[in-house]
């Protein structure tokens, strides 16, 4: 698909490929736009989880166990969020296809998605920092945990907003 996109702050090349605003204006493209967006979030989370896992394994190899429990809990929360992101498309398909959204409604979803993409980019940066040993393990994992909470809450808000469009 090739859509015009509304620019977002700190947009990466991959994010520019997401249809976002324009994709949500037409009911025929909404499900695909939603699928691409959810796939992008999932990709970022899987990459962050893999880096976290490698970091924890490296810590264990060095005999450092102080971050292991909190890191494992974070990996579990990432898995839960991934499940929610991946499964949300099926339940929302009828809502996405139902009718034409106003520019305001498409703009609201786009703004929420912009925030979610920025949060996921911050998670990726922290995961990169973990692998490069740029921050203490517990601090970085704590910040990642907070961002995962933010991402989960933002994703829930996005789903709730989509459900209320046209009601």
C-alpha positions as CSV (number, residue, x, y, z in Angstrom):
1,X,0.0,0.0,0.0
2,X,1.1,3.5,-0.7
3,X,-0.5,6.2,1.4
4,X,0.2,9.8,2.1
5,X,1.2,10.1,5.7
6,X,0.9,12.9,8.1
7,X,4.4,13.7,9.5
8,X,5.1,12.7,13.0
9,X,7.9,13.9,15.4
10,X,11.1,11.9,15.2
11,X,9.8,9.7,12.4
12,X,12.0,6.8,11.2
13,X,12.0,5.3,7.7
14,X,10.0,2.4,9.0
15,X,7.4,4.6,10.6
16,X,7.0,6.6,7.4
17,X,5.9,3.4,5.7
18,X,3.0,3.1,8.1
19,X,-0.2,4.6,6.5
20,X,-1.5,5.9,9.8
21,X,-3.7,9.0,9.3
22,X,-4.5,8.5,5.6
23,X,-5.0,4.8,6.1
24,X,-7.7,5.3,8.8
25,X,-9.7,7.7,6.7
26,X,-10.9,5.0,4.3
27,X,-12.7,2.0,5.8
28,X,-11.2,-0.3,3.1
29,X,-7.7,0.4,4.4
30,X,-8.3,0.6,8.1
31,X,-7.7,-3.1,9.0
32,X,-4.5,-3.2,7.0
33,X,-3.3,0.1,8.6
34,X,-4.1,-1.3,12.0
35,X,-2.3,-4.6,11.2
36,X,0.8,-2.7,10.0
37,X,0.8,-0.5,13.1
38,X,0.5,-3.4,15.5
39,X,3.2,-5.4,13.6
40,X,5.6,-2.4,14.0
41,X,4.9,-2.2,17.8
42,X,5.4,-6.0,18.1
43,X,8.7,-5.8,16.1
44,X,10.1,-3.2,18.4
45,X,9.0,-5.1,21.6
46,X,10.4,-8.4,20.4
47,X,13.7,-6.7,19.6
48,X,13.8,-5.1,23.0
49,X,13.0,-8.3,24.7
50,X,15.7,-10.2,22.8
51,X,18.3,-7.6,23.8
52,X,17.1,-7.7,27.4
53,X,17.4,-11.4,27.4
54,X,20.9,-11.3,26.0
55,X,21.8,-8.7,28.7
56,X,20.5,-10.9,31.5
57,X,22.3,-13.9,30.1
58,X,25.5,-11.9,30.0
59,X,24.9,-10.8,33.6
60,X,24.4,-14.4,34.8
61,X,27.5,-15.5,33.0
62,X,29.4,-12.9,35.0
63,X,27.8,-14.0,38.2
64,X,25.7,-10.9,38.6
65,X,22.2,-11.9,39.7
66,X,20.9,-8.6,41.1
67,X,18.9,-7.8,38.0
68,X,17.7,-11.3,37.0
69,X,14.4,-11.4,38.9
70,X,13.3,-7.9,37.8
71,X,14.4,-8.6,34.3
72,X,12.5,-11.8,34.1
73,X,9.3,-10.1,35.3
74,X,9.8,-7.4,32.7
75,X,10.2,-10.1,30.0
76,X,6.9,-11.6,31.2
77,X,5.1,-8.2,31.0
78,X,6.5,-7.7,27.5
79,X,5.0,-11.1,26.5
80,X,1.7,-10.1,27.9
81,X,1.7,-6.8,26.0
82,X,2.8,-8.5,22.8
83,X,-0.2,-10.9,23.2
84,X,-2.6,-8.0,23.7
85,X,-1.2,-6.1,20.7
86,X,-1.2,-9.2,18.4
87,X,-4.7,-10.3,19.4
88,X,-6.4,-6.9,19.3
89,X,-6.9,-6.8,15.5
90,X,-9.4,-9.6,15.3
91,X,-11.7,-8.2,17.9
92,X,-11.6,-4.7,16.4
93,X,-12.0,-5.5,12.7
94,X,-15.7,-4.8,12.6
95,X,-15.2,-1.5,14.3
96,X,-12.4,-0.6,11.9
97,X,-14.5,-1.4,8.8
98,X,-17.8,0.1,10.0
99,X,-17.9,3.6,8.6
100,X,-15.9,6.6,7.5
101,X,-14.2,8.3,10.3
102,X,-14.1,12.1,10.5
103,X,-10.7,13.9,10.1
104,X,-10.8,14.6,13.9
105,X,-11.3,10.9,14.8
106,X,-8.5,9.8,12.4
107,X,-6.3,12.6,13.8
108,X,-6.9,11.4,17.4
109,X,-5.9,7.8,16.5
110,X,-2.9,9.1,14.6
111,X,-1.8,11.2,17.6
112,X,-2.2,8.2,20.0
113,X,-0.2,6.1,17.6
114,X,2.5,8.8,17.3
115,X,2.9,8.7,21.1
116,X,3.0,4.9,21.1
117,X,5.7,4.9,18.4
118,X,7.8,7.4,20.3
119,X,7.5,5.3,23.5
120,X,8.4,2.1,21.6
121,X,11.5,3.9,20.2
122,X,12.5,4.9,23.7
123,X,12.2,1.2,24.7
124,X,14.4,0.2,21.8
125,X,17.0,2.9,22.8
126,X,17.1,1.6,26.4
127,X,17.4,-2.0,25.1
128,X,20.3,-0.9,22.9
129,X,21.9,0.8,25.9
130,X,21.6,-2.4,28.0
131,X,23.5,-4.4,25.4
132,X,26.2,-1.7,25.3
133,X,26.4,-1.5,29.1
134,X,25.7,2.2,28.9
135,X,23.6,2.3,32.1
136,X,23.3,0.3,35.2
137,X,21.2,-2.8,34.7
138,X,18.6,-2.1,37.4
139,X,18.2,1.6,36.3
140,X,17.7,0.7,32.6
141,X,15.4,-2.2,33.4
142,X,13.4,0.1,35.7
143,X,13.0,2.7,33.0
144,X,12.1,0.1,30.5
145,X,9.4,-1.2,32.9
146,X,7.9,2.3,33.2
147,X,7.9,2.7,29.4
148,X,6.2,-0.8,29.0
149,X,3.5,0.4,31.5
150,X,3.1,3.6,29.4
151,X,2.9,1.7,26.2
152,X,0.3,-0.8,27.6
153,X,-1.8,2.1,28.9
154,X,-1.5,4.0,25.6
155,X,-2.4,1.0,23.6
156,X,-5.5,0.4,25.8
157,X,-6.5,4.0,25.3
158,X,-6.1,3.6,21.5
159,X,-8.4,0.5,21.6
160,X,-11.0,2.2,23.7
161,X,-11.0,5.2,21.4
162,X,-11.4,3.0,18.3
163,X,-14.3,1.3,20.1
164,X,-16.1,4.6,20.8
165,X,-15.8,6.0,17.3
166,X,-19.3,6.2,15.8
167,X,-21.1,5.3,19.0
